Amino acid sequence: MVKRVMVAYALWAVGGPLGLHHLYLGRDRHALLWMLTLGGFGFGWVREIIRIPAYVAEANQDATNMAPPSVGPVRFAGQVCVGIYFGTVALIGLNSLSFFYLIVLPLCVGAGVHLVSSVGQQTSDLQKTLTACLMTSPIFYGSTLSPLPISLAASITATQHCRYKPPQRPGSKQELGPRLFVLGLSWLAFSAPLGYCIFHNTTATLYYLSDCLAALLDIFWFLPWLRSVLEYILLMPYRMLCFFTGGSYYEEAWKKVLEILLREYTEREKEALQVLSLEVEASLEDITRSYRELAKTWHPDHNPSKNAEAMFMKIQEAYEVLLRRHRPHRFK
């Protein structure tokens, strides 16, 4: 079916950052790249206003280029940036896996580089790109900046082995349903680690937000009416949710839900409990009692050991962490 420039422009305007126009033109890998980066971080989507006619011409022609393609600076920069982007996402969501810096990180960076190198009619040698990543990764083992050199090495390798894709046989194009299924699985594979990371840290995030809100409201203790207005505004999203879903609004029930969500200890709080030799069920009185005993034991004025000062500071920090959790005014 012949592709139309006006249809491509319409899809670019409506859902360009999600790659709808690339999906229409059969450029599925380009569409996936746009889904994962929201239109090349916005810059690629804007640039395409002058590139769409060329994309449509590529989609409508069946001729095959035999000479090795030349990789422009835009594609090379895109390979480097997306490789770093994929590596950063891996650092956020997958850094707890075994052999992360040796296997997981280079594979993720290589996947990002190869995705860009396979956009349009060009492609590259995936095996050699991944090999370059795996060989570069041990040199920068453990560094949070390692996605940059790994991505550079992979991009140079992909550029050296770029070629045109083989022509498709007539009638060999897949239907839209299977194509969307493959794109959905690819998007899920990319976003699942981030989703897990966000879910895993939800308790810590809510804990931090509740502390911020409590501190904000405490500033206006001398103006009770203003405090009430602010609290009403902050709870407005929950009221609107109840209104649209037909549920009932109970302020005390909402606060209890927050208390249940925040009851789970964060990793930092678990470490603080270990420092003070306390159980999870410890009350504020237990925390204070243990802190005083340990502080007296490890105070540099009473303990001549070399690590007394460091241990005393660690005890002080642990006490402050747990004290912030047990502040009685937190949900007032």
C-alpha positions in Angstrom: 0.0 0.0 0.0 1.3 3.4 -1.0 2.1 5.6 2.0 1.0 9.2 2.0 3.0 12.2 3.2 -0.1 14.0 4.6 -1.1 11.0 6.6 2.5 10.7 8.0 2.4 14.4 8.9 -1.0 14.0 10.6 0.3 11.1 12.7 3.5 13.0 13.5 1.4 15.9 14.9 -1.0 13.7 16.8 1.3 11.0 18.2 4.8 11.8 17.0 6.6 11.3 20.3 5.0 7.9 20.5 6.2 7.0 17.0 2.7 6.6 15.3 4.0 7.9 12.0 6.9 5.4 12.0 4.4 2.6 12.8 2.4 3.7 9.8 5.5 3.7 7.6 6.5 0.3 8.7 9.6 1.6 10.7 8.8 -0.5 13.8 12.3 -0.1 15.3 12.1 3.7 14.9 8.7 3.6 16.5 10.0 1.6 19.4 12.9 4.0 19.8 10.4 6.9 19.9 8.2 5.1 22.5 11.1 4.5 24.8 12.6 8.0 24.5 9.5 10.1 23.8 10.5 11.2 20.4 14.2 11.1 20.8 13.9 13.2 24.0 11.8 15.7 22.0 14.6 16.8 19.7 14.2 14.0 17.2 10.5 14.5 16.9 11.0 18.2 16.1 13.7 17.4 13.6 11.4 15.0 11.7 9.3 17.8 10.4 11.8 18.0 7.5 12.6 14.3 7.4 9.1 12.8 6.9 9.0 13.1 3.0 12.3 11.1 2.9 10.8 8.5 5.2 7.7 8.2 3.0 9.9 7.8 -0.1 11.9 5.1 1.6 8.7 3.3 2.6 7.4 3.4 -1.0 10.5 2.2 -2.8 11.7 -1.4 -3.2 15.2 -0.7 -4.5 18.1 -2.0 -2.5 21.3 -0.1 -2.0 24.4 -2.3 -2.3 27.1 0.1 -1.3 27.9 0.3 2.5 25.8 3.2 4.0 27.5 6.2 5.6 26.6 6.9 9.2 25.9 10.6 9.8 26.8 12.5 13.0 23.1 12.6 14.0 22.8 8.8 14.0 26.1 8.3 15.7 25.2 10.9 18.4 21.8 9.1 18.8 23.6 5.7 19.3 25.8 7.2 22.0 22.9 9.0 23.8 20.5 6.1 23.7 23.2 3.7 24.8 23.9 5.9 27.8 20.1 6.2 28.4 19.6 2.4 28.4 22.6 2.0 30.7 21.3 4.6 33.1 17.9 2.8 33.3 19.7 -0.4 34.0 21.7 1.3 36.8 18.4 2.4 38.3 16.4 -0.7 38.0 18.8 -3.7 37.7 21.9 -2.8 39.7 21.1 -5.4 42.4 21.5 -8.3 39.9 24.6 -10.6 40.0 27.3 -9.8 37.5 25.6 -6.5 36.7 28.7 -4.5 35.6 30.1 -7.5 33.7 27.0 -8.7 31.8 23.8 -6.9 32.5 25.0 -3.3 32.0 26.9 -3.9 28.7 24.0 -5.9 27.3 21.6 -3.1 28.0 23.9 -0.4 26.6 24.5 -2.6 23.5 20.8 -3.1 23.0 20.2 0.7 23.0 23.0 1.3 20.5 21.9 -1.4 18.2 18.3 -0.1 18.3 19.4 3.2 16.9 21.8 1.6 14.4 18.8 -0.5 13.0 16.5 2.5 12.4 15.3 2.9 8.9 17.0 0.9 6.1 20.3 0.5 7.9 21.3 -2.1 10.5 24.5 -3.4 12.0 26.1 -6.5 13.4 24.5 -7.1 16.8 27.0 -9.7 17.9 30.0 -7.5 17.3 28.3 -4.5 19.0 27.6 -6.6 22.1 31.1 -8.0 22.1 32.5 -4.5 22.1 30.3 -3.7 25.1 31.4 -6.9 27.0 35.0 -6.2 26.4 34.8 -2.5 27.5 32.7 -3.0 30.6 35.4 -4.7 32.8 37.7 -1.7 32.3 35.2 0.6 34.0 33.9 -1.9 36.5 31.8 -0.4 39.2 31.8 3.1 37.9 28.4 4.9 37.5 29.9 6.7 34.5 30.7 3.4 32.7 27.7 3.7 30.3 29.5 6.5 28.5 32.7 4.6 27.4 30.7 1.4 26.8 28.3 3.3 24.6 31.1 5.0 22.7 32.8 1.7 22.0 29.6 0.1 20.9 28.7 3.0 18.7 32.1 3.0 16.9 31.8 -0.8 16.4 28.2 -0.4 15.1 29.3 2.3 12.7 32.2 0.2 11.3 29.8 -2.7 10.6 26.7 -0.8 9.3 25.0 -2.1 6.3 21.6 -1.9 4.5 18.9 -4.3 5.5 18.0 -7.1 3.0 14.9 -6.3 0.9 11.6 -7.8 2.0 9.9 -10.2 -0.2 6.5 -9.1 -1.7 3.7 -9.9 0.7 6.1 -10.7 3.6 5.0 -7.7 5.7 3.4 -8.6 9.0 -0.1 -7.6 10.0 -0.5 -4.7 12.4 -1.6 -7.0 15.3 1.6 -9.0 15.6 3.7 -5.9 15.1 2.0 -4.2 18.0 2.4 -7.3 20.1 6.2 -7.3 19.5 6.4 -3.6 20.3 4.4 -4.0 23.5 6.7 -6.8 24.7 9.7 -4.7 23.9 8.3 -1.7 25.8 7.4 -3.9 28.7 10.9 -5.4 28.9 12.3 -1.9 29.1 9.9 -0.4 31.6 9.5 -3.4 33.9 12.7 -2.8 35.8 11.8 0.9 36.3 8.3 -0.1 37.5 9.7 -2.6 40.0 12.2 0.0 41.3 9.4 2.6 41.7 7.2 0.1 43.5 10.0 -1.1 45.7 10.8 2.5 46.8 7.2 3.6 47.1 7.3 3.3 50.9 10.4 5.4 51.2 8.9 8.0 48.8 5.7 8.3 50.7 7.7 8.5 53.9 9.7 11.4 52.6 6.6 13.2 51.1 4.7 12.8 54.4 7.6 14.4 56.3 7.7 17.3 53.8 4.0 17.9 54.1 4.1 17.7 57.9 6.9 20.2 58.0 5.1 22.5 55.6 1.9 22.4 57.7 3.9 23.0 60.9 5.2 26.3 59.6 1.7 27.7 59.8 0.9 26.6 63.4 0.2 30.2 64.4 -2.5 30.5 61.6 -4.8 27.5 62.1 -7.2 28.6 59.4 -4.3 28.7 56.8 -3.1 25.3 57.9 -6.6 23.9 57.4 -6.8 25.5 53.9 -3.5 23.9 52.9 -4.5 20.5 54.2 -7.7 20.7 52.3 -5.8 21.6 49.1 -3.3 18.8 49.6 -6.1 16.2 50.1 -8.1 17.6 47.1 -6.8 14.8 44.7 -8.2 12.2 47.0 -11.5 14.0 47.2 -11.7 14.2 43.5 -10.9 10.5 43.1 -13.8 9.7 45.5 -16.1 12.0 43.6 -15.5 10.5 40.2 -15.5 6.9 41.5 -18.5 7.3 43.7 -16.6 6.5 46.9 -17.0 8.2 50.2 -14.4 10.5 51.7 -13.2 9.8 55.2 -10.2 11.9 56.3 -9.4 9.7 59.2 -9.5 6.6 57.0 -7.2 8.3 54.5 -4.7 9.1 57.2 -4.8 5.5 58.5 -4.1 4.3 55.0 -1.0 6.5 54.9 0.0 5.2 58.3 -0.2 1.6 57.0 1.8 2.4 53.9 4.5 4.1 55.9 4.7 1.4 58.6 7.1 -0.6 56.5 10.6 0.4 57.4 12.9 1.7 54.7 16.4 0.3 54.1 18.0 3.2 56.0 15.7 2.7 58.9 16.5 -1.0 59.0 20.2 -0.2 59.2 19.4 2.3 62.0 17.6 -0.5 63.9 20.7 -2.7 63.6 23.0 0.0 64.8 20.9 0.5 67.9 20.4 -3.3 68.4 16.6 -3.0 68.2 13.7 -5.0 66.8 11.2 -3.7 64.3 8.5 -3.5 67.0 10.6 -1.1 69.1 8.8 1.9 70.5 10.1 5.4 70.8 11.0 4.8 74.5 13.0 1.7 73.5 14.8 3.7 70.8 15.7 6.5 73.2 16.8 4.1 75.9 19.1 2.1 73.6 20.5 5.3 72.1 21.4 6.7 75.5 23.1 3.5 76.6 25.1 3.1 73.4 26.0 6.8 73.3 27.3 6.7 76.8 29.4 3.5 75.9 30.9 4.9 72.7 31.3 8.6 73.6 34.9 9.6 72.8 35.3 11.1 76.2 34.6 7.7 77.9 35.9 5.3 75.2 39.6 5.5 74.3 39.3 3.2 71.2 40.2 4.5 67.8 36.8 3.9 66.2 34.8 5.4 69.2 34.1 8.7 67.5 33.0 7.1 64.2 30.7 4.7 66.1 29.3 7.5 68.2 28.4 9.5 65.1 26.8 6.4 63.5 24.7 5.9 66.7 23.7 9.6 66.6 22.7 9.4 62.9 20.7 6.2 63.5 18.8 7.8 66.4 17.9 10.8 64.3 16.6 8.6 61.5 14.3 6.7 63.8 13.3 9.8 65.7 12.0 11.3 62.5 9.8 8.2 61.9 8.3 8.3 65.4 7.4 12.0 65.6 4.0 12.1 67.2 2.8 15.2 65.2 3.4 13.5 61.9 -0.2 12.9 61.0 -1.9 15.6 62.9 
